[in-house]
Amino acid sequence: MKLKLPAESDFPADGRPVEQLDFLINWGVLAPSSHNSQPWLFIRHDNHVAIHADRTRALPVVDPHDRELSISCGCALMYMRVAAAHFNVPVKVYRNPEDGSDLLANLYFDEDAPPQQALSELFEYLPRRVTNRFPYVEGSVSDEQMAALAEVCATHRVTLRAYHDDTSRHALADRIAEADVQQMASKTYRRELASWLHHNRSRSRDGMPGFTQGMNEFASLAAPIAIRTFDVGEGQAARDRELAEHSPALCIIGTNKDHHTDWVRTGEALAQLLLVATREGLSASFLNQPIEIDRLRADLAKHVGVRFPQILLRLGKPTREARHTPRRPASEVTVDAGEHEEYQVFQGF
Ligand SMILES: Cc1cc2nc3c(=O)[nH]c(=O)nc-3n(C[C@H](O)[C@H](O)[C@H](O)COP(=O)(O)O)c2cc1C
């Protein structure tokens, strides 16, 4: 899929703050999100853009508390911050501490905000980063690269744990495989997953085409039906075990608390980490399954010594290139503040 982006020369350098912030949303929508659900709504105000959770796109079975949904919106926020740094739009972030509110964060135009050189340098990687679910080359992550990723997490006050040795990878692989078997045994889990898996030539602008899982056209047609109908947990567990045990690095991002703001911050850290990894020629894919089951999350927390594990990633140099997934354009996920208010009154909120 070709990602459609406006020409950089179209940036309204002499425009009002709202016009400049609006332009950045074109890059915000490129962010990764669970099942490519793109669960965000951007609301344009005079001097800020509000990033709202679009809970109509929630995944109630795999993510009942909208934790991953909020992390996904945090990723979109970081993508906008990187674009802001590149176009020299001075911005300040407000993260809403009110748990349960749809408003997750505001990105304010603020003349006094300092330039963000480190973020600006990541701009070229926004359209290049892609989740790569193919195997990675053993030993392809250096200590220097891991140190750069740990530094990113430290700036966001989230913890990064990284594992390369056989014993640790084996212990994590066990937990991932156990979670696969448990999740796939649930018909509602399989139904939810299948509803976001699409045919390779689908025109849908969200969800995951079969090619993201290495499927050819026929397999991509059959997979949603097969997943809805059969418990394929053992096969999934065997594949994920193999990937995890041979991952050059398995990484866990964790936080000390588990509120909305922690999820949004995790998303910002995750997005920046993925962009730095892309700069380093590394790819990532997600093995979050044990974090998505309460009992296994608690067990993992104890095992790795972080209070709240949020994301489990595998990192390395990929053996094959991965293709981009589709996106809904900025125009479809952005509304003016007035329009949004009218909609809420109409809905009786
Ligand atoms: C919070 C979050 C959780 C995710 N969880 C998983 C996961 O458990 N398994 C997986 O294969 N991909 C996972 N992904 C990756 C998404 O499926 C991927 O970002 C999305 O399909 C868009 O594709 P892209 O990353 O290539 O742009 C996750 C992404 C985010 C942001």
The ligand as a Gaussian input file, in Angstrom:
#p B3LYP/6-31G(d) Opt

LIG

0 1
 C       -0.535000      -1.016000      21.512000
 C       -0.260000      -1.943000      20.362000
 C       -0.437000      -3.308000      20.525000
 C       -0.167000      -4.186000      19.475000
 N       -0.301000      -5.533000      19.674000
 C        0.034000      -6.394000      18.690000
 C        0.024000      -7.798000      18.921000
 O       -0.253000      -8.263000      20.044000
 N        0.357000      -8.617000      17.905000
 C        0.723000      -8.132000      16.683000
 O        1.045000      -8.925000      15.792000
 N        0.771000      -6.798000      16.431000
 C        0.445000      -5.943000      17.412000
 N        0.519000      -4.582000      17.188000
 C        0.941000      -4.077000      15.867000
 C       -0.254000      -3.641000      15.046000
 O       -0.989000      -4.749000      14.589000
 C        0.250000      -2.776000      13.888000
 O        0.809000      -1.611000      14.418000
 C       -0.876000      -2.384000      12.945000
 O       -1.383000      -3.518000      12.292000
 C       -0.401000      -1.368000      11.897000
 O        0.659000      -1.884000      11.142000
 P        2.101000      -1.181000      11.100000
 O        2.652000      -1.194000      12.496000
 O        2.912000      -2.031000      10.159000
 O        1.921000       0.219000      10.604000
 C        0.255000      -3.678000      18.220000
 C        0.432000      -2.301000      18.057000
 C        0.180000      -1.434000      19.122000
 C        0.400000       0.042000      18.952000

